[in-house]
Amino acid sequence: MSAPSSGPDPSQIRIGDAERNSALDALSEHLGKGRIDLDEFGTRSAQVTQARTVADLRALFTDLPLPHPTLPGPATVSAPPPAMRPAASPARPDDARTPAQRGAAVLLAASGILSLVLFFVTKTWLVFLIPALIAVVTSAMWGGDWRNRS
């Protein structure tokens, strides 16, 4: 006889909207910090919307540092306890961008999620031009290298 199972494999637990939204929020933060570019954000966001299990979402974050989405089951990479985390600061000390440039980066990241939501509401692909428009305007204002300064 085999030993009794301790339950279903946590990586095969099906996910819902809360987990998908958590993954999109984490991706937006990585986009805002310049870890992924807009094309990769779009690709990974599409994969998030198609994900069905915890393993599907975890696979999208294996090459990224924290934050990761909040998922059911044991975490594969544990976050440091709150007392060990560095104090939150509005910007990295080595970030040479102005507050307006950092705000534009956050706006660009948020516009990707907004476009995705608007697409499902309006059923028109034109909403995906919003991030492109923001990127063109910010590049025209500060040049193409403003996101990569450190």
Secondary structure, 3 states (H helix, E strand, C coil): CCCCCCCCCHHHCECCHHHHHHHHHHHHHHHHCCCCCHHHHHHHHHHHHHCCEHHHHHHCCCCCCCCCCCCCCCCCCCCCCHHHCCCCCCCCCCCCCCHHHHHHHHHHHHHHHHHHHHHHHHCCHHHHHHHHHHHHHHHHHHCCCHHHCC
